[in-house]
Every structure is written in structure tokens, then in C-alpha cells.
Amino acid sequence: MNREKTVFVTGAVRNTGLAIARRFAADGWRVALTSRDAAAAEDAAHALDAEFPQCGGALGIGMDPASVADIRAAFAIVRERFGRLDAYVNNAANLAVGLSVLNATEDDWDAVMNANARAAFFCAQEAVKLMAEGGSLVFMSSCHAKKAIPGRALYTASKAAVGGIARSLAVELGPLGIRANAILAGAIRTDRWDGLSDEEIAARRARWPLGIESTPEQIAAMVAFLCSDAAATITGAEIPVDSGIGVCLLANNPRWMENDPNNATYWERKRT
């Protein structure tokens, strides 16, 4: 049991982030977690304490990942409560659905890059200050970091940046015993699937070599592995957990603006 180990997970009140927090709590780790909604973060922490009495305690913190001031304040709370970190998991993100090269504004760019890339860097900067005995940094990236689809230009750019950050940290922090890796996630069954019909789900699955999606718990298992002693020599890696999306070429759809419901207002937002 790892009662004395502590992990900090951002964006962890639902879906993949919550599954990651639950996995660490189940393994006996102390867990700090964040949400933009402070009350939701506190509720999630209380739920972890109740469900997993073997964990050393859970802490919920309100934090806007786009705000460096919020980031620093959150890590100060973690320092005061736990004193150290053994692992940091960068999960919070702006999904930036429907933002393309033709319709994205300057404000859109700032919002996405701040929440995804800037947050990854400055959270890691604070996390390593609490890793005096080494540790593991895991960045939830995406298959979009390597392949592009229409309507996700800003998300793709931000996740590509996350990969660069992880590689740089691996090189700089290796001598301190701190590892940094990214997970290229894709095809995860989350609450964003709730409104899909059986036909729409089947169409999605038909595009992936494995024809199945990951559960949040399967993503959490990879995160737990990367934070374990079994991964002691893995750093600077970008590891796909994506049902094979990254190894195949998806069919291009030149009429995506008409067919993608996420871009229903595409031409209304297009800058002329």
C-alpha cells in the first residue's frame, strides 16, 4: 500500500480525470484534484474518501487551468496539506470543438492554448518543486497531437505543444529522478457519447482498427503504470491509447462544415 504517496490530478471530477483519481485512491495514494468548479472538486474529494478509506486523504481544489495565479495557489494548498508530490497528472483541457483555421478568433486561441499548453507547463513547474525525491509527470495528450481533422485546429496545436513540453521536461528533469510522459488518447467513452445513437456509435467504431473505444478506467490504468516503479525507465514517451486511430489514415470529408453538427454555426462565425 502506498499511503505516503501523493498524486495531483487536474480536471478530475468526471470522465477520465475522475477515473484517474479513483484509480490512485483505490491504490492507497493521497489524492489532490481540481475542477474549475470548487464545490464540484470538494464533492469529488469527499466521495473518494468515502469510497476508498484506504487512501491517505483526498483534497478538492477549485482551479482555472488557464490562470497561472490559480495554478500557483492550488499547488500552495497541496504543499500545505501534503508537503510533497510523487506524481502529477495533467488532465484538464479545453476541447476546442469546432474551432478551425477559418473561424477561430484571437480570444479562442488564447483560451485554448492557455488551458492546454500554458497550464501544462506551469503546473509542471510547480509540481516539480514538490518532488524532492523524484516523481512522475503524466500529460493527457491526444491522437490529435499527431493527426489533424477539420474543426480542431486549435486543439491540435495545443496538444502538439503538450508533447513538446513533455519531451523537454524529460530531458531537463531526468537528472532529478523526475520522469515526464504523454498519453496520446483517443476514442474514449465519456459523457460526450450520451446523446449518440447506436448508428452514430457504430459509424465511429468502424473508423478505428480495433472497432472499440477505451473506457476512462483503461486510460487510468496506463496513467497508474506510468507513475509506478514498473515504468522507472520510461520518460519522454508519447504513448498511444487510441484503439489504433494513430496508425491509420481516416477518410477525409471535404464537406465537413455541412455534415459536422459541431460546426453548425461555422459560416456565421467565419471571419471575413
Secondary structure, 3 states (H helix, E strand, C coil): CCCCCEEEECCCCCHHHHHHHHHHHHCCCEEEEEECCHHHHHHHHHHHHHHCCCCCCEEEEECCCCCHHHHHHHHHHHHHHHCCCCEEEECCCCCCCCECCCCCCHHHHHHHHHHHHHHHHHHHHHHHCCCCCCEEEEEEEEHHHCCCCCCEHHHHHHHHHHHHHHHHHHHHHHHHCEEEEEEEECCECCHHHCCCCHHHHHHHHCCCCCCCCECHHHHHHHHHHHCCHHHCCCCCCEEEECCCHHHCCCCCCCCHHHHCHHHCCHHHHCCC
